[in-house]
Amino acid sequence: MRLTARGSLKRQRTRPIVITVRSGANRPIVGATVRVSGAGARRMARRTNRRGIVTFKVRARIRGAVVFRATKSGYGSATLRLRVR
């Protein structure tokens, strides 16, 4: 499993972040749970759609990194860190 992200984070600003979850064979993973944590952002979890995409609106309160972690039964988990400016 691997994660890619579109979007950037800025402290004290709400920004849309689009996460794509794909398998090792580069196919979308449907129904993977993606969790957000870190940098003072509100913790939340959502599931990917049929294209392996999930969108979050993230507001990071402090500088640091926001961590996105994807899990699904039958796959290894994947983690992606985005820096907050």
C-alpha positions, 0 to 999 in steps of 0.5 A: 500500500502506498499513499500520495497527497495533493495539497499543502498545509499552512499553520492556522489555515484550513486546507483541502488535502486529497489522499490517494491510496494505491496497492503495490500494483498501482491499483486503487484500494477501495474502502481503506481507512485513512486517519489524520493526526499531529500538528494540533489538527483535529483527529479524524478518519475517513474511507477511500472511494472506488478510485482510492481517494479521500479528501480531508479539510485540515487545519494545523494549529502549530508547525510540525507535521501532519501524519496520514495513516492508511489501513485495510485488512489484507494490506500492510499499513502505510504512512505519509507525513506532510510538513506544516509551514 
